[in-house]
Amino acid sequence: MDKISIIIPVYNVEKYLRQCLFSITRQTYKYLEIILVDDGSTDSSGRICDEYAKTDRRITVIHKNNGGLSSARNAGLQVATGKYIGFVDSDDWVDLQMYEDLYQLLLRYRADVACSNIKRVRNRGKAVVPKKGHVFIFSRDQFAKKYFKIHSNDTVHYVVNKLYKAEIARKMRFPEGLINEDVEGFFYALLAAKKIVVTDKCTYYYRVNPESISATWFSHKQMDLLKVWKHVVALCKVSSEKDWAYYARINYYRAHFGLLCRLLLNPQSDDVKYKREQQYLLYHLKIYYWELIKAPICLKRKILVTILCVDYEMAKKIFRLFHFKNHRR
């Protein structure tokens, strides 16, 4: 059997960690290396990691100073010894067959990356999802168009719902000190991969934590998304894929639109707090307007971009009205 290394960054998740570790240690695929990277937790998370390591010799615990999610993932990659590598966030959990399913897909289709579906679950929600199991094969360029959202709104850059050949995963580097790290981290894997196999079977359960930075509508830290896409643009300029630099540039422009949407869905009381960011994003969105209108993105997005650029205050009222009306259903 081939060893699978699973890298799990851990930081102050004592409420959820046991559920996560149960789902990993009970995998039907048994030949695992489970790397728990305690990223300077101040609650009992580090102690729980050590507790599990005493009863399961497959578990290795790394205790390090706090450096953030990217730093913890990078640390895990440095010590992983498996032929295949996966990532799990410590407040999430996975189906007990996840890694066996993904491993078999890699072998059957001789792929470099296997990907399953993600179900977003509220803290007390139940993860009951039909398991279809339809399989789709993508070349690197075909999957790149999904990654860059060419004529699509699907989000496929998550690193946690995938299994990678080790030689692919070891090329991944996560930008330390930034959020939205999956955008850049997965791009390195995409650059190195030749074939990606995807199943629509849901095996990864992403816990929506309302207290996390990524779950809030907008914060100053959300602006990291622009830095991450700038990194990807720079990487694409030196890649051999002729269209990727254009695709990346369009996504950098589009990131301004996405951040504005998050910002205008914030409570009214935050309008003054984020006035500087609002002005910056709107100013640049107007500069990039015609590039986005000509770009291969969905018509609905082009209409929304137009509304924002024509009348931001009207757009804010419309967005909030329809979003919260639909949210209550």
C-alpha positions in Angstrom: 0.0 0.0 0.0 1.1 3.6 -0.7 1.4 5.9 2.3 -0.9 9.0 2.3 0.3 12.0 4.3 -2.5 14.2 5.7 -1.4 17.7 6.9 -3.7 19.3 9.5 -2.9 22.8 10.8 -4.3 23.3 14.3 -5.0 26.6 16.0 -7.4 27.1 18.9 -10.0 24.6 17.7 -10.6 22.6 20.9 -14.4 22.7 20.2 -14.0 20.9 16.9 -10.7 19.1 16.8 -11.9 15.7 18.1 -14.5 15.5 15.4 -11.9 16.2 12.8 -9.4 13.7 14.2 -12.1 11.0 14.5 -12.9 11.4 10.8 -9.2 11.1 9.9 -8.1 8.3 12.2 -11.2 6.1 11.2 -10.5 6.3 7.5 -11.1 3.1 5.6 -7.7 3.7 4.0 -5.4 2.8 6.9 -1.8 3.5 5.7 -1.7 7.1 6.7 0.8 9.6 8.1 -1.2 12.2 10.0 0.8 15.4 10.6 -0.8 17.7 13.2 0.8 21.2 13.1 0.0 22.9 16.4 0.4 26.6 15.3 0.9 28.1 18.7 -2.5 27.3 20.1 -3.4 29.0 23.4 -6.3 26.7 24.2 -6.2 22.9 24.8 -5.7 22.1 21.1 -2.0 21.2 21.5 -2.8 18.9 24.4 -5.5 17.1 22.4 -3.0 16.6 19.6 -0.5 15.0 22.0 -3.2 12.9 23.5 -4.2 11.4 20.1 -0.5 10.9 19.2 -0.1 8.6 22.2 -2.8 6.3 21.1 -2.2 6.3 17.3 1.4 5.9 16.1 0.5 7.2 12.7 0.2 10.7 14.2 3.1 13.1 14.3 2.7 16.4 16.2 4.7 19.6 15.4 4.4 22.4 18.0 5.5 25.7 16.5 5.1 29.4 17.2 2.0 31.0 15.6 2.5 31.8 12.0 -0.9 31.4 10.5 -2.5 28.7 8.3 0.0 29.0 5.4 3.0 28.7 7.7 1.5 25.6 9.3 0.8 24.0 5.9 4.3 24.8 4.7 5.8 23.3 7.8 3.7 20.1 7.3 4.9 19.8 3.7 8.5 19.9 4.8 8.1 16.7 6.9 5.6 14.7 4.9 6.9 11.4 3.6 3.9 9.9 1.9 3.6 9.1 -1.8 0.4 11.1 -1.8 -0.5 14.2 0.3 -3.7 15.8 1.4 -4.8 18.7 3.6 -7.6 19.0 6.1 -8.5 22.1 8.2 -8.9 21.2 11.9 -12.4 22.7 12.3 -13.7 20.6 9.4 -14.3 16.8 9.0 -14.3 14.3 6.1 -16.2 11.3 5.0 -14.6 8.0 6.3 -14.0 6.8 2.8 -12.6 10.1 1.4 -9.0 9.1 1.0 -9.7 5.6 -0.2 -12.0 7.0 -2.9 -9.5 9.7 -4.0 -6.6 7.3 -4.0 -8.5 4.8 -6.2 -9.4 7.6 -8.6 -5.7 8.6 -8.9 -4.7 5.0 -9.7 -7.6 4.3 -12.0 -7.2 7.3 -14.2 -3.4 7.8 -13.7 -4.1 11.4 -12.6 -1.9 13.8 -10.6 -4.7 15.3 -8.5 -8.0 13.8 -7.4 -10.8 16.2 -6.2 -14.1 15.6 -4.5 -17.0 17.9 -3.6 -17.3 20.2 -0.6 -20.4 20.7 1.6 -20.6 23.9 3.6 -22.1 23.2 7.0 -23.2 25.6 9.7 -21.9 24.9 13.2 -24.9 22.9 14.2 -26.0 21.8 10.8 -26.2 18.2 9.6 -24.0 17.1 6.6 -26.5 14.9 4.7 -25.6 15.0 1.0 -26.4 12.5 -1.7 -23.3 10.7 -3.0 -23.5 10.6 -6.8 -20.0 9.6 -7.7 -19.9 10.8 -11.3 -16.4 11.2 -12.5 -14.9 13.9 -14.8 -11.4 14.0 -16.3 -9.6 17.3 -17.0 -6.4 18.2 -18.6 -4.4 20.9 -16.9 -5.6 23.6 -19.4 -9.3 22.4 -19.0 -9.1 22.6 -15.3 -7.3 26.0 -15.5 -10.3 27.4 -17.1 -12.4 26.3 -14.1 -9.8 27.7 -11.8 -9.8 31.1 -13.6 -13.6 31.0 -13.8 -13.8 31.3 -17.5 -17.5 31.4 -18.3 -18.1 30.0 -14.9 -18.7 30.9 -11.3 -17.6 27.6 -9.8 -14.9 27.8 -7.1 -12.4 24.9 -7.5 -9.2 26.3 -5.9 -9.8 24.8 -2.4 -6.8 22.6 -1.4 -8.5 20.6 1.3 -10.9 18.4 -0.8 -8.1 16.9 -2.9 -5.4 14.3 -2.9 -2.1 15.0 -4.7 0.8 13.0 -5.9 3.6 14.0 -3.5 5.8 15.4 -6.3 2.9 17.8 -7.1 2.1 18.7 -3.5 5.7 19.5 -2.7 5.7 22.2 -5.4 2.9 24.0 -3.4 3.8 27.0 -1.3 1.3 29.0 0.7 1.8 32.8 1.1 2.5 33.4 4.7 0.8 36.3 6.4 -2.0 36.4 3.9 -5.5 34.9 3.8 -7.1 33.5 0.6 -4.0 31.4 0.6 -5.7 28.5 -1.3 -5.8 30.6 -4.5 -2.0 30.8 -4.7 -1.3 27.4 -3.0 -3.4 25.4 -5.5 -2.0 27.3 -8.5 1.4 25.7 -7.9 -0.2 22.3 -8.0 -2.1 23.3 -11.2 1.1 24.3 -12.8 2.7 21.0 -12.1 -0.2 18.7 -12.9 -1.1 17.1 -16.2 -4.3 15.4 -15.4 -7.0 16.1 -12.7 -9.8 13.7 -11.9 -13.0 15.1 -10.2 -15.9 13.3 -8.5 -19.1 15.1 -7.6 -19.3 12.8 -4.5 -19.3 15.0 -1.4 -16.6 13.8 1.0 -15.4 17.0 2.7 -17.5 19.0 5.2 -16.4 22.6 5.6 -17.6 24.2 8.8 -18.8 27.7 8.4 -17.5 29.5 11.5 -19.2 32.9 11.8 -16.2 34.1 13.9 -13.6 33.4 11.3 -12.1 36.1 9.0 -13.2 34.3 5.9 -16.8 34.1 7.1 -17.2 37.8 7.7 -18.6 39.9 4.9 -15.6 42.2 4.9 -12.6 43.1 6.9 -9.3 44.9 6.2 -7.7 41.5 5.9 -9.9 40.5 3.0 -7.8 42.9 0.8 -5.2 40.2 0.8 -7.0 38.7 -2.1 -5.6 41.4 -4.3 -2.0 40.5 -3.2 -2.6 36.8 -3.8 -3.9 37.4 -7.3 -1.0 39.7 -8.1 1.3 36.7 -7.1 -0.6 34.5 -9.5 -0.4 37.1 -12.3 3.4 37.2 -11.9 3.6 33.4 -12.0 1.6 33.2 -15.1 3.8 35.7 -16.9 6.7 33.3 -16.8 4.6 30.1 -17.4 4.5 28.4 -20.7 0.7 28.5 -20.9 0.0 31.4 -23.4 -3.5 32.3 -22.2 -3.0 32.1 -18.4 -1.5 35.5 -18.0 -4.6 37.1 -19.5 -6.9 34.9 -17.4 -5.0 35.7 -14.2 -5.1 39.5 -15.0 -8.9 39.3 -15.5 -9.3 37.5 -12.1 -7.2 40.2 -10.5 -9.6 42.8 -11.9 -12.6 40.6 -10.9 -11.3 40.4 -7.4 -12.0 44.1 -7.0 -15.6 43.4 -7.9 -15.8 40.4 -5.5 -14.4 42.5 -2.6 -16.8 45.3 -3.3 -19.7 42.8 -3.2 -18.6 41.6 0.2 -18.1 45.2 1.4 -21.5 46.4 0.4 -23.2 43.5 2.2 -21.7 44.6 5.4 -23.9 46.3 8.0 -24.6 50.0 7.5 -22.5 50.8 10.5 -19.4 49.6 8.7 -19.8 52.0 5.7 -17.5 54.7 7.3 -15.1 52.1 8.8 -14.2 50.8 5.3 -14.7 54.0 3.3 -11.0 54.0 2.2 -11.2 50.4 0.9 -14.6 51.2 -0.8 -13.1 54.1 -2.7 -10.0 52.2 -3.7 -11.9 49.2 -5.0 -14.5 51.3 -6.8 -11.9 53.5 -8.4 -9.9 50.6 -9.8 -13.1 48.7 -10.8 -14.0 51.6 -13.0 -10.5 51.6 -14.6 -10.9 47.8 -15.3 -14.5 48.1 -16.4 -14.1 47.6 -20.2 -11.6 44.8 -19.7 -14.2 42.9 -17.6 -17.0 43.6 -20.0 -15.0 42.1 -22.9 -13.7 39.2 -20.7 -15.0 35.6 -20.9 -17.0 35.9 -17.6 -20.7 35.3 -17.0 -23.2 37.9 -18.3 -24.7 38.2 -14.8 -21.4 39.3 -13.4 -21.0 41.9 -16.2 -24.4 43.4 -15.4 -23.5 43.6 -11.7 -20.2 45.2 -12.5 -22.0 47.8 -14.6 -24.5 48.6 -11.8 -21.7 49.1 -9.3 -19.8 51.4 -11.6 -22.8 53.5 -12.6 -24.3 54.0 -9.1 -22.6 52.5 -6.1 -25.3 53.6 -3.6 -28.1 52.2 -5.7 -26.1 49.0 -6.2 -25.7 48.7 -2.4 -29.5 48.9 -1.8 -30.2 46.4 -4.5 -27.6 43.9 -3.4 -28.6 44.1 0.2 -32.3 43.8 -0.6 -32.0 40.7 -2.8 -29.3 39.0 -0.8 -31.0 39.3 2.6 -34.4 38.5 1.1 -33.0 35.3 -0.4 -31.0 34.6 2.8 -34.3 34.5 4.8 -35.9 31.9 2.6 
